[in-house]
Amino acid sequence: MVSAAAIAVSVAAGLAACSSGDDPAGGEAGGTYTIWDPYPQFADDSEWVKLLKGCGTSAGVTVERTGYDTTDLTNKALLAAQQDNSPDVLIVDNPVISTLAEAGALTTTEENKLDTSTMEPNLLGAGQVAGKTYGVPIGANTLALYYNKDLLGKAGVDVASVRDWPTLTAALAKVKAAGKKGITFSAIGTEEGSFQFLPWFWGSGAQLTDLDSPQAVSALALWTDWLKQGYAPNSVINNTQTTSWQEFASGDYAFSENGTWQLANAEKLDFEYGIIPIPASSGGTAPAPTGGEFVSIPVQGKTERYATSQKLVTCLTSGDNLLATDTTLSYIAPVAAVQTKQVAANAKLEVWVEAVKAAKGRTGDNLGTKYPKISEPLWTAMQAALSGARTPQQALTDAQAAAAGATK
């Protein structure tokens, strides 16, 4: 998810490191280069668009930018590829990369000479298909547990004791005994629900290729038992991440599973909050799914355009530009050196850096375009188990059969 705030970026300073002289490969001199992004909330006079156009100026070209809604952008990118009319630079949600790569719409970083050496490997993985990399991450968001410090204190819970699933469940029991509510999350029957379930699924040791493994069943049983015990509300079945946050903001819940994009809202809460990583079943930080976008270079009939496109992408994803963009989008940078700067500027981001380091792409493990065909049976199983229509084992057995059939 993306913050709607204006990008506070010193364009001139950031562009100093991105002059057109940096790339001896050259490319088409002058001309217009098109960039499509999923940030329609940023108007033409925003600092974001100024940054894009400034990168064009430093590369010696004019940038023409269009912002689309995420779903609309995917459809338009696929259609443009079919018509040999793709933009020069494309910024898309990371799970879309595998879809566009499979359609033959994107160049690889080997072809377009994009440098990925400083990018965190687990974040870069979301843009990799069959050993090839199709872009660079502009930033990442992920999930963690927000907690209500006042409520936990009154319930006699030391948040430092929450290290794994048993200790988290014990904390929820104490909260309930104190007359308050335990945890809220989103288990809606959409990708949003799967996104929120994956830290628990992966944190059990389960794999998306084996939805009904004992580990997977234990993760779904954890959620189901929380509802049965009254530690989580029945509303989670219909909760989006936004409505789940609204429940937490009421002050009645001890914990909320939510993302970096809620940081601005967290500062407006009427109570003191904290953040901890989502624990894995037996301890440590659970792998959470990565959100965020990749910057890629679509296939062009005129391959000589790639050199200038590479300059544009390098400008957008390096130095002060990356720091400013990720700060505004409430993203964690994909580069360790920039992550260090983010934490230095805001200590509250340290837990998010930890969560992002443990995170993984939904289309990783060579799943690619198979992921959506697995995710839908998974969220269907969640709904069936949480509603009591099926046991966790039954629901996930059905899910595995559906996913296996869909991914043959």
N, C-alpha and C positions, 0 to 999 in steps of 0.2 A: 504494500500500500504506500501511497505517496502523500507527503505533506503538501498542503496548498499554500504554504507560506512563500513569500518571495525569496529568491536566492540572494543571499548576502555574499557577494563575491566581488573581489577586486579584479575585474577582467584584465585591465592593463597589466597588473603585476603577474597574473597567471599566464598571460600570453607571452610574456617575455621569454619563457623557456620553450616556446613552441614556434619559433620563427621558421619561415619556409626554407631557410638555409640549412636546417637540421638534417634534411633528407637529400643526399646527393643524387638519389635515383630520379628526381624530377617528376615529370608527368605533364599533363596538359597545362599549358600556361593560360592563366585567366579562365574565363568562362564561368558558368553557374553550376554549382554542386548542390544536390538535394539531400536533405536530412529529414527522416521521419522519426518521431518519438511518441511515447505513450503518455505525454504530459500536457494534455489539452488545456489544463488549468493555467498554464503559463502563457500570457498574452505576448504579442509581438514586442511590446515595450518592456518586458520583464528582463531581469538580469540573466536568466537562463538563455533566452534567445539572443541577448547581447553577447553572451559567451560563445554561442554557436557561430554567430556572424563574425565575432572577433577571431575565432579560430580560422574562419575562411579568409579573413583579411591577411592573417599571418602566413597563410598558405598561398596567397596571391590569387584567390578566387572569390566569387560571390556565393554565399550560402542562402539557399531558399529552404526554409524549414516549415514543416507541417506537423501539428500535434493531433493524434487520434486517440480515441478510447482504445484500451488494450485489445478487446475482442475485435473491434473494427480494424485495428491496425494489422492484426494477424491475417484477416481475410483479404485486406487490401494488398498486403505484401505477397501473399500467394498468387493473387490475380495478376499483380504487376510482374511477377516472375514469369508467369505463363505468357504474358504479352511482351516480354523483353523490354519492360519499362520500369525496372526497379529503381529505387532511390540509390544514391551513391553510398549513403551511410544509413543504417537502420538500427534503431535502439528498441529492443523488444524484451518482454518478460522472459526470464531464462528458460522455462519449460518449452517455449515456442521454438527455441533454437533447433531442437531435434526435428521438429516438424518441417521447418524451412530447409534444414540440411538434407533431409530425406527427399524433399521435393526438388533438390538440386538448385536451390535459390541462393545459396551463400557460398562465398569463397572460404577457403581455410586460411588460418594464420600463416601457414607455410607458403601459400600462394601469394598472399597480400603483404607478407613481410611484417606483420604486427608482432611486436615484442611482448611475450607473455612471461618473461623470466622472473619478474618481480611479483606476479600474481600468486595469491595463495592457492595451492593445488586443489584443495577441496572445493573452493569457489569456482575455479576454472573448470572443474569437472562437469558442472551443469551445462557447459557449452561444448562438451566433447561427445563425439559419436564415432564408434568404431576406430578409436585411436586418433582421430583427427579433431582439431580445435577450430571452432567456427566463430570466434569473436573473443572479446575480453569483457569481464564484468565491470560495470560502472560502480557497483556497490552491492551490498547485500543487507537484507533484513532477515530476522528469524524470530523465534519464540523463546520466552522465558516465563518465570512466574513472578508477577507483581504480588506484593503482600502488604497488608494493612498493619503497620507497626503497633498502633494503639490497640487494635482488636486482639492481636496475638499476645501483647503484653498482659491485657486483662484476662486472657484465657490461660495464662501461665505457660505459654509456648515460647521457647527460645528458638528462633529461626535457624540458629547455627546447628541445632540438633537434626534438622531436616537434611538427610544425606542420601536417602534411597526411598523406595516405595513404602516399606513398613514404617519408617519414621515420619514420612509425610502423612500417611493414613492415621498414625497415632496423633499427629498434630491436629488433623481434621476432627478426630474424635473429641479431643479436648475443647476445641472451638464449639462443637455442637453441645457438649456438656455445659458450656458456659452460656448457652442460649443464643449463640450466633450461628452464622452459616459458613460452611467450609470453603468450597472452591467452585468457581464458575468457569466455563469454557464453551467453545462452540463445537457442537456435534451435528450440525445441520447436514442434511443429505445433499451436499454439493462438494466441490473440491475444497471449499473452505473447511468443511468438517474433516476431510482426510488430512489436510494440512495440519490441523490441530492434533489429530490423533497420531501422526507419524512419530513425534518424539517418544511417545509411550510405546508404540509399535517397535521402532528401532531400538529404543532403550531397553526392551526385553531381549534383544538379540535376534529378533525376527527379520526375515527377508521378504521383500515384496514378491518374490517368485514362489513363496510358500506361505500363503495367507492363513492356512489352518494349522500351522506348526504349534506345538505346545507353548512356545514363547509368545506367539501371536495371540493365542487364546488367553494367556495370562494377562496380556495388556488390555484386551477388551473386557476381561473379567474384572480388572481393577476398576475401570470406569463403571461397569454395571453394578458392582458392589457398592461403589460410592453413592450411586443413586438409591439403592436399596436401603442403605444405612442412613440416608438423609444428609450425607456429607456434601452432595452436589444436588442442585435442583433439577426437577424434570424438565425445566425450560431449556436445558442445554440441547435437547433434541431439536429445537427450532432456532436456537441462538446462532446468530452470525457473530463474527468477532466484535462487531460494533455493539450489538445488544448485550453481549456478554460483558463488555467493558462497562456499559451503563449499569449493569447489576453491581459490578465491583465498585463503581463510583458512588453507589448509594451508601457505602460505608458498612454494609451488613455482611460482607464476605471477607474471609481471611486471605484468600488467594484468588488470583485470576491469571489464567494462561492467556498471554497476549504478546504483541510484538513491539518492536522498536518504534513503530509508527504511532504508538500511544504515548510516547514520552512527553509531548507537548501537553496532552490532556492530563497526564499524571501530575504535572506541575500545578494544575488547577484544582486538584482534589482538596476536599475539606479535611483531610487527615494526612498524617505522615506516612509515606510509603517507602518500600524497599524493593529490591529485585534480586532473585536468585536464579541460577540456571535450573532447568527442568532436570530432576535427578533420574538417572538410569535405575533399573530395577534393583541392582545390587550395589549401587553407589557410583559416583562419578557423574559427569555431565552427559545427558542423553543426546544423541545426534538429532538435531532439529532440522527441518527442511529449510532450504534457503529461498528467500524471495529476492526480488531485485532484477535489474535488467542487464542485458548484454549489449555491447556496441559491436555491430558486425558490418561487414562490407559485402553487399549482395553481388551476385554475378552480373557482369556488364558485357555487352557486345564489344565495346571499346576497352580492351584490357589496359590500355595506357592510362586510363583514369584511376586505376588502383593506387598508384603512387601518391597522388594528391589525396585520395580518400584516406590512405594510411596516415598522412600528415594530420588530417582532421581528427581521426580517432585517437591518435597519439596525443594531440593537444587536449582533447576532452578528458583523457584518462591518466593524465600525469600531473605531478606537482600540485600547486595551489588550486588548480581547477578541480581536481578530484576531491581534495579536502573540502572545498566550498560546496560542491555539488552534493557530496555525501552528507555533509552537515545539514543542509537544507532538506534533503529527502529523508532524513532520519535513518540513513543507511550507515552500515559499517563499511569502511573502505576495504577493497580487495588486496591492498598492499600493506604489509606489516609496518613499514615506516610511517605511512599515513595513519594507520590505526593508533600508533604511539602518539601522534600529534592530537588525534581526537580525544584520547583519554587524558592527555595533559590539559586540554581545554575544558574537558567535562569528565570528572572522575566517575560519574554515574554510568558512563559508557563502558567501563571496564568489564562489567558482567556480560555486556552484549558482545564485546570482543571475544570473551571466553566462549560464549555460546556459538558465535559464528565460526570460531576455530574448530569446534566440534561438529558443525553442521554439514549437511550433504545435500546435493541436488536431487530433486525428485526423479529426474530422468537419468540419473547416474547408474552405475553398475551395468552399463550397456543396455538399459531399458529403452531409452529413446522414446519413440512414439508408442511403445507398448504401455508406458506409464498410465495414460488416461484410461486405457482399457482395464487396468488393474485397480486404479483409484475408485472408479465407480462401483464395482462390486464391494470394495472395502467400505465405502461410506454407506452402501446399502446394508452391509452386515452390521455396521455400527448402529444404524437406525433400528434394525430388527432386534438386536440384543438389548439396547437401551429402553426400547418400548416394551420389552418383555415378550415379544412375539416369538423369539427364538432364543435358545441358550447361546452363549458366546461360541461354543464349539459348533453347534448346528449352523449358526449364522456364517461363521468363517469357512466351514466346509462347503456351504453353498457358494460363498464368494470365490473360493479357490477353483471350484468347478466352472464358474462363469468366467473367471479371468483366464483360465487355461484354454477354454473354448474360444475366447476372443483374441488370444495372442498366438494362436497356432501359426 
